[in-house]
């Protein structure tokens, strides 16, 4: 389950923000992305799978500065696009119109001639064996 976590961090300078990013990357397992957001650049946005939020906040409080959980939510994954379903055709094979959607295949296979059967050679000559 992919989740998005927003933590308010008291980081007044760029060095503190960089340290907060480094601590968050090392402390939490399963982190996919980190970002500093907000108007005052005081929010740390963490996206990951199976991130332990309490452990992350405790590490930030110990090593950087004050940290507070603002938001923990499940991030929705984009649904895969489904291919359009073709409409069934009720026409006989020789009257079947071409499909409207170019991704659809024709409902009936077109007629084609089968390849000729392989040639079989029969030999009626006497055998070359002298024992028999």
C-alpha positions as CSV (number, residue, x, y, z in Angstrom):
1,X,0.0,0.0,0.0
2,X,1.5,3.3,-1.2
3,X,1.1,6.1,1.3
4,X,1.7,9.8,1.4
5,X,2.9,11.4,4.7
6,X,3.2,15.1,5.4
7,X,5.3,16.1,8.4
8,X,5.7,19.7,9.7
9,X,9.3,20.3,10.5
10,X,10.8,23.3,12.2
11,X,13.8,23.8,9.8
12,X,14.7,27.5,9.4
13,X,17.7,27.1,7.2
14,X,18.7,25.1,4.1
15,X,21.2,23.0,6.1
16,X,18.4,21.9,8.5
17,X,16.1,21.0,5.6
18,X,18.9,19.0,3.9
19,X,19.6,17.2,7.2
20,X,15.9,16.4,7.6
21,X,15.8,14.9,4.1
22,X,18.9,12.8,4.9
23,X,17.5,11.6,8.2
24,X,14.1,10.7,6.6
25,X,15.8,8.8,3.8
26,X,18.0,6.8,6.2
27,X,15.5,6.2,9.0
28,X,12.5,4.9,7.1
29,X,12.4,1.8,5.0
30,X,10.3,1.8,1.9
31,X,10.7,5.5,1.0
32,X,10.1,6.2,-2.7
33,X,10.4,10.0,-2.7
34,X,11.0,12.9,-0.4
35,X,10.3,16.6,-0.9
36,X,10.2,19.9,1.0
37,X,6.9,21.6,0.4
38,X,4.8,24.4,1.7
39,X,4.9,28.2,1.5
40,X,7.4,28.5,4.3
41,X,9.2,25.3,3.1
42,X,8.4,23.7,6.5
43,X,6.6,20.6,5.4
44,X,8.4,17.3,4.6
45,X,6.4,15.1,2.1
46,X,7.3,11.4,2.2
47,X,5.9,8.9,-0.3
48,X,6.6,5.2,0.3
49,X,5.4,1.7,0.9
50,X,5.2,0.5,4.5
51,X,6.8,3.5,6.0
52,X,6.7,3.5,9.9
53,X,5.5,7.1,10.5
54,X,6.1,7.1,14.3
55,X,9.7,5.9,13.9
56,X,10.3,8.5,11.3
57,X,9.0,11.3,13.4
58,X,10.9,10.1,16.5
59,X,14.2,10.1,14.4
60,X,13.5,13.6,13.1
61,X,12.9,14.9,16.6
62,X,16.1,13.3,17.9
63,X,18.4,14.3,15.1
64,X,17.0,17.4,13.5
65,X,14.3,19.4,15.3
66,X,10.7,19.5,16.3
67,X,8.4,17.4,13.9
68,X,4.7,16.9,13.8
69,X,2.5,14.6,11.7
70,X,0.0,16.6,9.6
71,X,-1.3,14.0,7.2
72,X,-1.1,10.3,6.4
73,X,-3.2,9.1,3.5
74,X,-3.2,6.2,1.0
75,X,-2.0,7.4,-2.4
76,X,-4.3,6.2,-5.2
77,X,-2.6,4.4,-8.0
78,X,-3.6,5.2,-11.6
79,X,-5.8,2.6,-13.1
80,X,-4.7,0.8,-16.2
81,X,-6.5,1.8,-19.3
82,X,-8.7,-1.0,-20.5
83,X,-8.9,-1.8,-24.2
84,X,-12.3,-1.1,-25.7
85,X,-14.4,-4.2,-26.2
86,X,-15.3,-5.1,-29.7
87,X,-19.0,-5.5,-30.6
88,X,-20.0,-9.0,-31.7
89,X,-20.8,-9.4,-35.3
90,X,-23.9,-11.3,-36.4
91,X,-23.2,-11.1,-40.1
92,X,-22.2,-14.2,-42.1
93,X,-18.4,-14.4,-42.6
94,X,-18.5,-13.2,-46.2
95,X,-20.7,-10.2,-45.3
96,X,-18.8,-9.1,-42.2
97,X,-18.1,-5.4,-42.4
98,X,-14.7,-4.1,-41.3
99,X,-14.6,-3.1,-37.6
100,X,-15.3,0.5,-36.6
101,X,-12.5,0.6,-34.1
102,X,-9.1,-0.1,-35.7
103,X,-7.9,-1.9,-32.6
104,X,-10.7,-4.5,-33.0
105,X,-10.1,-7.6,-35.0
106,X,-12.7,-8.9,-37.5
107,X,-15.3,-11.1,-35.9
108,X,-14.7,-14.0,-38.4
109,X,-11.5,-15.1,-39.9
110,X,-11.3,-14.3,-43.6
111,X,-11.4,-17.2,-46.0
112,X,-8.0,-18.6,-47.1
113,X,-7.0,-21.7,-48.9
114,X,-5.3,-24.4,-47.0
115,X,-1.8,-25.4,-48.1
116,X,-1.7,-28.5,-50.2
117,X,-0.8,-31.7,-48.4
118,X,2.8,-32.8,-48.5
119,X,3.7,-35.1,-51.4
120,X,4.1,-38.8,-50.6
121,X,6.5,-40.9,-52.7
122,X,5.7,-44.6,-53.0
123,X,8.3,-46.8,-54.5
124,X,7.2,-50.2,-56.0
125,X,10.6,-51.3,-57.1
126,X,12.0,-54.5,-55.6
127,X,14.3,-54.1,-52.7
128,X,18.1,-54.1,-53.2
129,X,18.6,-56.7,-50.5
130,X,20.0,-60.0,-51.9
131,X,19.4,-62.1,-48.8
132,X,15.7,-62.1,-49.1
